[in-house]
C-alpha cells in the first residue's frame, strides 16, 4: 500500500458555524449514490440513512434523490418508497431521460445532468447534502458557482471515498476511462461546494496534497452521523463497557471482502500465527464479496481464501448476506474480536459500529481511523498495516484478552451538533430570508468581479462554414459587437456579405483581414480587436450561440470572473452535447471534455493567461488554451448545464479531432512543456495510443476485394471454435453473434434479472424465448440485442451480460466490441462468442434435459434406484427406456442431443448418462436425482472395502458462502485426490455415527482448482444436501479409501431442519 509523506492538518467542527435549538423547518434534499434500503450497507449509505431519519424526526421536510434510479438490492423500489415514508422521508428515484448524448463518459454525465435538472425543477431546497463520491452534483455546483442557479440553496458536500484516493492507496491504475471523468467530477464537487464536511482530516489533507483546490473557508471535520438508537441490534452478551478486557479465542474479519479492506493482510497474519502455533478457535470472514485481487493476478477473493484456509488448522466460515443490524447482532451474539485491517480508510463505519456496540477490535492505523479512537487505546487497538504487526497484536489479544476501546467522541454529542447545526441554518433563514442567510453562511466561497456589461463575439471563419447560419444565430440574440476574421482570400466575399447582413440588423460588426496569418496569430488579432468587458472566442463558425447564451455568459463571468465559460449544446438529430469542463485528463483521453472550440472569458483573463499559440492549424488552438488555463489556475472551464449552443457537426468534427495528430499534441502541449524528459516521452507515446484509430489498419485494408462494403465484417480471435458447445453448455450465461445482422443472442439460465449493460448503463433487450418459472434455478431465457447503428466509429464498447438479484450481480460475461468503421467490428471476450446455430443446439439440449427431469417422478426414481443396483455399464444412453417405463414419449430424434460418451470408470450404469446430461446442461435438480441414485449403488459396491493408507491423500470442504448454503437442496463442494497418483479417483462419503449415508466420486471437473495446483481440477466433488442430512446431530465427511477425514468436514445440525454448520472444532 501507499505510505503517506504529509502531516494531517486540523479543521474546525461544524459547531463553529453555529448551533441552535430553534424549530424552524428546513426543506432538505439528500442526493446520493447509496442509502440503506436500496443498498444493503456501506458507509455513505449508513450516514445518509441516519441523517434522513434524524432530520425528519426533528421536523424537517426531508427528501432523498437516489442517483442510481429504481435499482435496489432487496425488495422492490416501491417497498423502499413506502419504508422511507413511514418515518417522514420522501424517496425519489432519479430518472435519466432517454436522449442520445455526446460526451466523454455518457453513463456518468447523463446522470449528473439529470440530477441537475431534477433539482432545478423542484421547489427550492434550503439544504442539499451530497457526497463527492462519483460526483453526482457536479453540474449543479457548477451552475451555482457561476451564479446561474441555486442561489438560495446551501450545498453541503461530504468527503467520502474519491476514486483517485482509492487508486493511490491501493497502488492501482484507473482501469476504466469513464472513471477518469468521475474522478474529476468528485474533485469539482469538493472545490465548488458551499461547505465541505469531512469525516476525517486525513482525507481532506490528502486532497490538498494531490492538487485539489480545497476551498480556503467553510471546510470542516465532523464525525459521520449515525443514530444507533435506530439500529436494532440483539446483544446476547453480558453487559460490558470501554476499558474492559474481553477474553475470547474467536476472531472475525469485519468489512467488505476485498483487497482495500485488508483481506490479504488478514490472511498473511493468520499464516504467521499458524507458524507460531497460535490459532483462534474459529475464524469468520463477514462482508460482501469484493473485486478480484489485483495483487494475486486477478484471483477471486473466495478462491484466495479457500486456498489459504487449506493450510489453517482452525475452522473458517464466510458470512456474506447480512445487512447492518444482522451483522452487528452476529458480533454481539457472543464474545469475539473484530479485525478491520484496511489498507486505507476515510472515516470507517466499521469502527463507529464496533465502538458503539462495545465490540473489542483491532484495526490498522491508516487514514482517518485513528481520529475515531481515544489515544489511550491506540497502542492496543491500532497496528501498522503490516502482517507481522497484526499477527503480534492478534497473538497478544488471544493470549491476554482484548480491551474494548474508548471512542474519541461522544456519539450523543455528535448527534446534538448535527441537529443543532441544521437548526441554526433554519433560524438564520427565518431571520434573514433564504438568499441572505445562505450568502452569509457561504461567505468567502465566491469572489464576484465587476459587472460584465459588454461582451463581444469573435470568430475566425474557416472554409466550409455557413455564415448564413451564423448571421441568423446572432440576430436571435446579439452581442455588443461581432468581430469576424478570415485567413483565406477565397472567404473575403462571404465574410463581407455576413458583415453587411449583421450591420443591416443594427449589430456592430468589425471584419479583420488576416490573410497570410497563422490561425493562432489571427485569433490573437481578434481577441485584441475587441473593447468589451468579455469575449466569446470561436475557431470556426460551426458552433453557434442560441438565445440566452450571451446573457448567461455576462452573469457567469461577473459571478466567477476567473473562469472560462461554456454550456451544453445541441448536435444533429436532437443529440444533447455535454462538455465536462476543464477535465484535462478526460480530454486527453477522449477529446470530448471541453466541448467545441468556443468559450467565453473576461478580457483580463486573456491578459492573465496570455496569447493563443501562434500555429497555423485548423483545430486545437482554443483547446490548448483551455488546458493551459486549467494548469495555470486558479480557475477552470466551467459548464452551465443548459443548451445555449448549437454544434450540428459535433460527431463529425469530434472524429476529425480524434484522428488529428497535431491536435492531439496541442491539447496536451501545456502538460508536455512542463514534463521531465521521461514524462515527455510517456505523454507523447500515450497520445498515440489514446487516439481513436490509433494508427491501426484502416477498414479498406481489412476487407478483401470481394466483400461488399455494406456487409458487416467481424474480426475475432483465430483460435476460437465458435461451434464447440462442450464447455459453454455448462455455463449459466452464453453470448452468440449473428454477424449478418449485427445481433447478439443472449442466453441465461437460473433465477435473477437479465441485464445487458453498456458501460454500466442498462440496455433494452428483446426476449425471444422463456422456459420455466422465473424464480427457478433452471429458468432459461433467450434474448437478442441489435447493435445500435448510432455507435461511433473508432470507439470501444464494453458490454456486460449478467444475472442480477436486484442490484447485486450474481454472475456475468464480459465482451468488448470495437467499431472500426461503419461496418467493420472487432470482438474480444474471455470465452468464445458462439455462432447462433451453436446456441440453438445448446437450447435443444436444455429442452431435452427439462423434458426428462419433468418425467422423472416418484415412479422413475424407483426405476433409477433399481437400475443403479442391478444394471451393467453400457456405452450409450438408455434414457428412452427409462422414459418408457414412466409412460413418457421420447423426443423426436432430430431434436435430441448426440449421445454422450462415458468415461471408463466404475460409475455404474445408465445413471452416468443421466448425470452427464445433468452436468452438461447445468440442471441441478436432475443432477441431485442422479447423484442420490448413484450414491446407493456406490455404497452397495464399496461399503465392505477395507481402508488403505496407500498414497498421499488430501481433501478439503469449501466453507459455506452463506448461512443457507448448506440448507436443504444446498451443496457441499470440495475436492479429494491422491497427490502421488493424480489419475486415481477417490470417493467421499457422508457418515452419521460412522455409517455412510451418501457417497460420491471425486471426479467433477472444477477449473478453478487447477489454477494453483495443476491436475487438482479433475478431482472436485459435489454433494447435494438432502432432507435426511438435516436430522439433529453430527455428520462427517471422509475419503472412503483411507477413511481419513475431509478437512473442514466435521458438520453439525443444531436442531432438526436447521442448515448444516461446521462443528465448532473441525477435525483437520
PAVOTI-808671 format. One line per 2 residues: for each residue x negated, y negated, z of C-alpha. Coordinates in steps of 0.5 Angstrom, whole numbers, plus 500, padded with zeros to 3 digits. Example, Ala and Ser with C-alpha at 12.3 -4.5 7.8 and 13.67 -1.06 7.14 Angstrom:
<atoms>
475:509:516; 473:502:514
</atoms>
This chain:
<atoms>
500:500:500; 498:493:499
495:489:505; 496:482:507
491:477:507; 495:471:510
498:469:516; 505:469:517
508:462:518; 513:460:523
520:457:521; 526:454:525
532:457:527; 539:455:524
541:452:531; 536:446:530
542:444:525; 547:444:530
552:448:534; 559:447:536
565:451:539; 570:447:535
575:451:531; 575:447:524
577:453:519; 572:454:513
573:457:506; 567:461:506
565:466:500; 560:471:501
557:473:494; 553:480:494
551:486:490; 552:490:496
557:490:502; 559:496:507
565:499:504; 564:499:496
557:502:498; 556:506:504
550:503:507; 544:498:507
541:492:510; 544:487:505
551:491:506; 551:491:513
549:484:514; 555:481:510
560:486:512; 559:484:519
559:477:517; 565:477:513
569:481:519; 566:476:524
567:469:521; 574:472:519
575:474:527; 573:466:528
579:464:524; 575:462:517
578:464:511; 573:469:508
573:472:501; 568:477:498
566:477:491; 563:484:490
558:483:484; 558:490:481
565:490:480; 570:495:481
565:500:482; 565:504:489
561:510:492; 567:512:496
575:512:496; 577:507:491
577:500:489; 584:498:491
582:502:498; 577:497:500
581:491:498; 586:494:503
581:495:508; 578:488:508
585:485:508; 586:489:515
581:484:518; 583:478:514
578:478:509; 580:478:501
575:482:497; 574:480:490
571:485:484; 567:481:479
570:482:472; 565:481:466
568:478:460; 568:483:454
564:478:449; 558:479:445
551:476:449; 545:473:446
540:473:452; 533:476:454
537:481:459; 544:482:458
546:486:464; 544:481:469
545:475:465; 552:476:464
553:478:471; 550:471:473
554:467:468; 561:471:470
559:469:478; 558:462:476
565:462:472; 569:465:477
566:461:483; 567:455:478
575:457:477; 576:458:484
579:453:489; 573:449:492
569:453:498; 566:450:503
560:455:504; 557:460:500
553:466:503; 549:470:498
542:474:498; 537:472:493
536:480:491; 538:481:484
539:473:483; 547:473:482
548:466:484; 542:463:479
546:460:474; 551:457:480
545:454:483; 542:451:477
549:447:476; 549:445:483
541:442:483; 543:439:476
549:435:480; 554:438:475
558:443:479; 559:445:487
557:438:490; 562:440:496
559:447:497; 554:449:502
550:455:499; 546:459:504
541:464:501; 539:470:505
532:472:503; 532:480:503
528:484:498; 526:481:492
523:485:486; 516:482:486
515:484:493; 517:491:493
513:492:487; 507:488:490
507:492:497; 508:499:493
503:497:488; 507:499:482
509:496:476; 515:493:474
518:498:470; 524:495:466
523:489:462; 530:486:465
528:486:472; 522:481:470
528:477:469; 532:479:475
525:477:479; 525:470:476
533:469:478; 531:472:485
526:466:485; 530:461:483
536:463:488; 530:461:493
528:455:490; 534:452:489
538:454:495; 541:448:499
538:452:505; 534:459:506
535:463:511; 530:469:512
531:475:517; 523:475:518
518:469:517; 514:474:513
518:475:507; 518:467:506
511:466:507; 510:472:502
514:468:497; 510:462:498
503:466:498; 505:468:491
508:462:488; 515:461:490
516:453:490; 520:454:497
523:448:499; 520:443:504
526:443:508; 532:447:510
528:453:511; 530:458:517
529:464:520; 534:468:524
536:475:525; 541:478:521
548:478:524; 550:485:526
556:485:531; 555:492:534
562:492:537; 565:493:530
560:499:529; 564:505:532
558:510:535; 559:516:539
554:517:544; 554:523:548
547:522:552; 546:520:559
546:512:560; 539:509:559
536:502:557; 530:499:555
524:501:558; 526:508:560
521:513:557; 525:519:554
522:526:553; 524:530:547
521:534:542; 526:533:536
524:528:531; 528:524:526
526:520:520; 531:515:519
531:511:512; 532:512:505
528:518:503; 523:514:498
516:512:498; 517:505:500
520:508:507; 514:512:508
516:519:506; 509:521:504
506:517:510; 511:521:515
509:528:512; 502:527:512
502:525:519; 506:532:520
501:535:517; 496:532:522
500:534:528; 500:542:525
493:542:524; 492:539:532
497:545:534; 502:540:536
509:541:533; 516:538:534
522:543:536; 526:540:530
524:535:524; 530:532:521
530:527:515; 536:523:515
538:518:509; 540:517:502
535:521:497; 531:515:493
527:515:487; 522:520:485
515:519:488; 510:515:483
504:517:487; 506:524:486
506:524:479; 514:522:479
516:528:483; 523:528:486
523:527:494; 527:533:495
521:537:491; 516:534:495
519:535:502; 520:542:500
513:543:498; 511:540:505
515:544:509; 513:551:507
507:549:511; 510:547:517
512:552:523; 518:548:525
525:547:522; 526:542:517
533:539:516; 536:534:511
542:529:512; 544:525:506
551:524:507; 552:520:513
555:513:513; 552:508:518
557:510:524; 556:517:523
548:516:522; 548:513:529
552:518:532; 548:523:530
542:520:533; 546:519:539
548:526:540; 542:528:544
535:525:545; 531:525:539
525:520:537; 527:516:531
521:514:526; 521:509:521
514:509:517; 516:504:512
510:501:508; 514:494:508
520:491:511; 523:484:511
528:485:517; 530:492:517
537:494:519; 534:501:522
530:497:527; 536:493:529
540:499:530; 535:503:534
534:497:539; 542:496:540
543:503:541; 537:505:546
534:510:541; 527:511:542
523:510:536; 516:509:532
516:504:527; 510:501:522
508:494:524; 509:492:517
513:486:514; 518:483:519
518:489:523; 514:486:529
518:480:529; 524:484:532
521:488:538; 519:484:544
511:484:544; 511:488:551
513:494:547; 508:493:540
503:498:543; 508:504:544
513:503:538; 509:500:533
503:503:529; 499:501:523
501:504:516; 496:510:516
498:517:517; 493:518:523
495:512:527; 502:515:526
500:522:528; 497:519:534
503:516:536; 507:522:535
503:526:539; 503:522:545
511:521:544; 512:528:544
507:530:550; 508:524:554
515:521:552; 517:515:548
520:509:551; 526:505:549
524:498:546; 526:492:548
529:487:543; 525:480:541
532:477:541; 539:478:544
544:480:539; 550:477:543
546:470:543; 544:471:535
552:472:534; 553:466:538
548:462:534; 551:464:527
558:463:529; 556:456:532
553:454:526; 559:455:522
563:451:527; 558:446:526
559:446:519; 566:446:520
566:440:525; 562:436:520
566:437:514; 572:435:519
569:428:521; 565:426:514
569:430:509; 566:435:505
562:432:500; 558:427:505
558:433:510; 554:437:505
550:432:503; 547:430:510
546:438:511; 542:439:505
538:432:506; 532:433:502
533:438:497; 535:433:492
531:427:490; 535:423:484
532:419:480; 534:412:477
540:413:473; 539:415:466
543:410:462; 541:411:455
539:418:451; 536:419:444
537:425:440; 530:426:436
530:432:430; 524:434:426
528:436:420; 526:443:416
527:446:409; 534:449:410
537:445:415; 544:443:414
544:435:415; 552:435:414
553:439:420; 548:435:424
552:429:422; 559:432:424
556:434:431; 553:427:432
559:424:430; 563:428:435
559:425:441; 554:420:439
547:419:443; 545:412:444
540:413:438; 538:418:433
531:419:430; 530:423:424
523:425:422; 521:430:416
514:432:413; 516:434:406
517:430:401; 523:434:398
527:432:404; 527:425:403
533:424:400; 537:429:404
535:425:410; 536:418:407
544:421:406; 544:423:413
542:417:416; 547:413:412
552:417:414; 551:416:421
550:409:420; 557:408:417
560:411:423; 556:406:428
551:411:430; 544:407:431
539:411:427; 532:411:425
528:415:420; 521:417:420
517:419:414; 512:424:417
509:427:410; 503:430:411
503:430:418; 503:437:422
509:439:426; 507:437:432
504:431:431; 511:429:427
514:431:434; 510:426:438
512:421:433; 519:422:434
518:422:442; 514:416:442
519:412:437; 525:412:442
526:407:447; 531:410:451
531:413:458; 531:420:456
530:424:450; 533:430:446
528:433:442; 529:439:437
525:442:432; 529:443:426
537:442:425; 539:449:426
541:447:434; 547:442:434
550:439:440; 557:439:442
562:434:445; 559:434:453
552:435:452; 549:428:452
554:426:458; 551:433:462
544:431:460; 545:424:463
548:426:469; 543:432:470
537:428:469; 539:423:473
540:428:479; 534:432:477
529:427:474; 523:432:473
526:438:470; 527:440:462
535:441:461; 539:446:456
545:449:456; 549:455:454
550:456:446; 555:459:441
552:463:436; 555:466:430
561:471:431; 563:468:437
557:470:441; 555:467:447
548:465:448; 545:465:455
538:462:456; 535:463:463
531:457:463; 523:457:465
522:464:466; 515:464:463
514:472:464; 521:474:460
520:469:455; 513:472:454
516:479:453; 523:477:449
522:470:446; 529:469:449
529:466:456; 528:459:453
534:459:448; 533:454:442
527:450:441; 531:444:443
532:441:450; 533:434:454
528:430:458; 526:424:461
521:419:458; 517:419:464
517:427:464; 514:427:457
509:422:459; 507:426:465
506:433:461; 503:430:455
504:430:448; 506:436:444
501:441:441; 498:438:434
499:444:430; 503:445:423
507:451:425; 515:452:423
516:454:430; 513:455:437
511:447:439; 517:446:443
517:453:447; 509:452:448
511:445:451; 516:449:456
511:454:458; 506:448:460
511:444:463; 513:450:468
506:452:469; 504:445:471
510:444:475; 513:442:480
520:443:476; 523:447:471
527:448:465; 534:449:468
540:451:464; 547:448:465
551:455:464; 557:451:459
557:452:452; 555:445:450
550:447:444; 551:451:437
546:455:434; 549:459:429
543:463:426; 541:465:433
540:472:432; 536:471:425
532:466:428; 530:470:434
528:475:430; 523:471:426
520:468:433; 519:476:435
515:477:428; 511:471:428
504:472:431; 503:464:431
509:463:435; 507:469:440
500:465:441; 503:458:442
509:461:447; 503:464:451
498:458:450; 498:455:457
497:462:460; 491:463:455
488:457:456; 488:458:464
485:465:464; 479:468:465
476:472:459; 478:479:462
485:476:463; 485:472:456
484:479:452; 489:483:456
494:477:455; 492:477:447
493:485:447; 500:484:451
502:479:446; 501:484:440
505:490:444; 511:486:446
513:483:439; 519:487:437
516:490:431; 509:490:434
506:491:427; 509:498:426
510:501:420; 516:498:416
522:501:414; 520:502:407
514:506:409; 518:510:413
523:512:408; 522:517:402
523:515:395; 529:519:394
533:517:400; 539:512:400
537:505:403; 545:506:406
543:513:409; 541:513:416
534:515:418; 533:518:425
525:519:427; 525:525:432
519:529:435; 517:534:430
517:540:436; 524:539:438
528:545:436; 535:542:436
539:548:435; 536:552:440
541:553:446; 538:557:451
536:552:456; 541:547:454
546:552:455; 545:552:463
545:544:463; 551:540:466
549:534:461; 548:535:454
547:530:448; 547:531:441
547:527:435; 550:527:428
545:523:424; 550:522:418
555:518:423; 550:515:428
554:518:433; 552:521:440
556:527:442; 556:528:450
557:534:454; 559:534:461
560:540:466; 562:539:473
566:534:477; 565:527:477
566:521:473; 563:521:466
559:515:465; 554:512:459
550:506:461; 546:502:456
541:498:461; 546:500:467
552:497:463; 557:502:462
559:503:455; 566:505:452
566:513:450; 572:517:447
574:523:450; 575:529:445
576:535:449; 577:537:456
577:543:459; 579:545:467
581:540:472; 577:534:473
575:536:481; 573:543:479
566:545:478; 567:548:471
571:542:468; 568:541:461
569:535:457; 566:533:450
566:525:449; 563:521:443
559:514:442; 558:511:436
552:507:436; 554:499:435
553:496:428; 551:490:432
545:493:435; 539:488:434
533:491:429; 527:491:433
530:492:440; 529:498:444
536:501:447; 535:505:454
541:510:455; 543:514:461
549:519:460; 551:521:467
556:524:472; 557:520:478
561:520:484; 564:513:485
557:509:484; 553:515:486
549:518:481; 550:526:481
545:527:475; 543:524:469
540:525:462; 536:519:459
534:518:452; 532:511:448
534:509:441; 529:504:438
533:501:432; 527:500:427
531:497:421; 539:497:420
539:504:418; 532:507:421
532:509:428; 527:512:433
530:517:438; 526:519:444
528:524:450; 525:528:455
530:534:453; 531:535:445
537:532:443; 541:538:440
545:538:433; 552:537:433
553:544:431; 549:547:437
553:543:442; 559:546:438
556:553:440; 555:552:447
562:550:448; 564:556:445
560:560:450; 563:556:455
570:558:453; 569:565:453
566:565:460; 572:561:462
577:566:459; 573:572:462
573:568:469; 580:567:469
582:574:467; 578:577:473
583:577:478; 583:582:484
584:588:479; 578:586:475
574:585:482; 575:592:484
573:595:477; 567:591:477
566:594:484; 567:601:482
562:599:476; 557:597:480
557:603:484; 557:608:478
555:606:472; 549:606:468
545:601:464; 547:599:457
544:595:452; 550:591:450
555:587:454; 562:591:455
566:585:457; 572:587:452
572:594:456; 573:590:463
578:585:460; 582:591:457
582:594:464; 585:588:467
590:587:461; 587:581:457
585:581:450; 578:580:448
577:573:444; 576:573:436
569:576:434; 568:569:430
568:565:437; 564:570:441
557:568:443; 552:573:441
551:579:446; 545:577:451
539:581:452; 538:585:458
531:585:462; 528:592:463
529:591:471; 533:596:476
539:591:476; 545:596:474
550:595:469; 554:591:465
554:586:471; 548:584:468
551:581:462; 557:578:466
551:575:471; 547:573:465
553:569:461; 555:566:468
548:563:469; 547:561:462
554:557:462; 553:555:469
559:557:471; 558:558:479
565:562:480; 563:567:475
556:567:478; 559:568:485
563:574:483; 558:577:479
553:577:485; 557:579:490
559:585:486; 552:587:484
550:586:492; 554:592:493
550:596:488; 543:593:491
545:595:498; 547:602:496
541:603:492; 535:600:497
538:601:504; 535:607:505
528:605:502; 522:604:508
519:598:509; 512:597:506
506:592:508; 503:592:501
502:586:497; 502:578:500
509:577:500; 511:569:501
518:567:502; 522:560:503
529:558:504; 530:551:502
533:546:507; 541:545:507
542:538:503; 548:536:507
552:539:513; 557:542:508
551:545:503; 552:552:507
559:552:508; 564:557:504
562:557:497; 556:554:498
549:556:496; 543:559:500
537:557:495; 530:559:496
524:564:493; 520:570:494
514:573:491; 508:577:492
502:573:491; 498:579:489
503:581:484; 507:576:480
510:581:476; 513:584:482
521:583:483; 523:583:490
530:583:494; 532:578:499
537:581:504; 542:577:509
542:581:515; 547:581:521
545:585:527; 539:588:523
544:591:518; 544:588:510
551:585:508; 548:582:502
542:583:497; 540:579:491
534:580:487; 529:574:487
528:573:479; 532:567:478
528:562:473; 527:555:477
523:551:473; 521:546:479
518:552:483; 512:552:478
510:545:478; 506:546:484
505:554:483; 505:557:476
509:563:476; 513:562:482
518:559:478; 521:566:476
522:568:483; 528:564:485
534:567:489; 541:564:490
546:567:495; 553:565:495
556:563:502; 562:568:503
567:567:508; 564:574:511
558:570:512; 561:565:517
563:569:523; 560:566:529
553:569:531; 547:569:528
544:571:521; 537:572:518
534:573:511; 529:578:510
525:580:504; 527:587:504
521:591:501; 517:588:507
523:587:512; 519:580:513
523:574:515; 524:569:510
521:562:512; 527:558:515
531:564:514; 534:564:521
541:562:521; 547:561:526
554:560:525; 556:556:532
564:557:531; 567:562:526
569:558:520; 563:553:521
558:552:516; 551:556:516
546:552:520; 539:553:521
537:556:528; 534:551:533
528:556:533; 527:558:526
522:564:525; 517:562:520
</atoms>
